[in-house]
Amino acid sequence: MPNKNPHVSFAQSKKQCVRHTLLRNEVEWSHYTNQYERLYYQNQQQHTLSMYLNGGYETHRTDVPSSNGAPGRFCLMPQNSESRWEIGVPQEFVHLYFSDAHLKHTALKVFDIDPRQVCLPERIFLKTLS
């Protein structure tokens, strides 16, 4: 049953963290569950790559037109982005958090790209390749 209450912050939401791991300095991931909630996500300290594992079929953005989530769909929320969400039926998802410094260091070391040229676009509900 959908919740029409005002949006709450992701940090204060009813989400449950199943596990959290620091992979290396400036890179970590968290596995969450959540359901029936309206929330806003302010991404001021790092970039977030989110992937739905289960559910998410009724989850969508409320601040911009968007499709709904589903298992295997990704969202990329760059640092300094803000978004508002309607969370529906129970869902399970993971967030990979990484700093801008890590992103730019990786761009230079792995891809030989000038870090000043790196800018992540916001992407919502990209489908994985089958």
N, C-alpha and C positions, 0 to 999 in steps of 0.2 A: 504494500500500500504506500503510495508516494507521500513524501513529506513536503508540505508546502510552507514550512517555517522559513525564516530568513536564513541566508547563507551563513555558515560558520567557517572559521579558518580550518585549513587542513590539519594544522597542529592541534586544534581543539576539537576536531571531529571525533566521531565514534569509531573510527577505523581501529582495527586491531593489528598490531605488528606481530606477525608470526615468527619472524627472525630478522636479524640485522647483522651485516658483516662489513667490517672495514677491510677492503681488498688490498689497498695500498694507500699511501698518503694521498689525500684529495680524491679518492675514488671509493665509494661504498654502495651497498645495495640493501634494500629492505623489501620484505615480502609482507603484503598486507591483505586483509579482508575488510569489506565494508558493505553497507546496504542502507537503503532508504534514508537519504540525507541530501541536503543542499549545502554545498561548500564552495569556498573560494580558495584558490591556490596562488600564493605569492611566492615567487621563485627568486628571491633576492641574493642568495648566497652561492648558488651552484646551478648547473644545468641538470635537467631531469629527463631521462629516457624511461618511459613507462610502457609496460607490456601487460596485457590482460591474459590471465591464465585460464580462468573459469568465469562464466557469467558476463556481466557488463552489458547485456542486451538492452537494458533500459537506461543506460548511462549516456549522457550527452552534455554538451556545453549549453549554458543558458545565456551567455553573453554574446555569442555569435552563432550563426547557423552551423550545425554539425550533424554528421551521421551518428549512429550509436556505436558503443563499444561492442566487442565480442572477443572470444578467445583468439589469441594470435595477432591482435591489433595493437599497434604502437602509437604512442604520443611522444613528441619531442617538445619539451617546454624549456626554452632557453633561459638563462639567467636574466633577471629583471622582467620576466613576463608575469602576467597576472591573468587568471581565468576563473570562471564561475561554472559550477557543475551541478547537475541533478543526478544523484546516484539512485538507481532503482533496485532491482532484485539482487540478492547476495552475489558478490563478486570477489574474485581473488586476483591480485595483480602484484607486479614487482616494479620497483623504482630503482634505476641505476643513477646515482648522483655523482657528478664529477665537476671539478672546479674549472673555471675558465683557464687558469694557468696550466692545468693538466692537459686540457684540450689543445691549447696552443703549443705546448711542449711536444705533444704527440704529433701534431700536424707538421712540425719542423723535423722531428727525429724520424718519423716513419714515412711521411709523404714528401718531405723536403719542400713544404709550403711555407711561405712567409707568414708567421703568426699574426701579423697585422692584417692579413687578408681573410682571416677566419671569422666567419659570422654565421651562427646557427639560425636557420629559419624555424619558426614554430610550425609543427605538423600535428594534425589531429587524426587519429584512427587510421593510420596507414596499415594496409594489409601485408602480412608476411608473404613472401614468394613461396608458391607451392611446388 
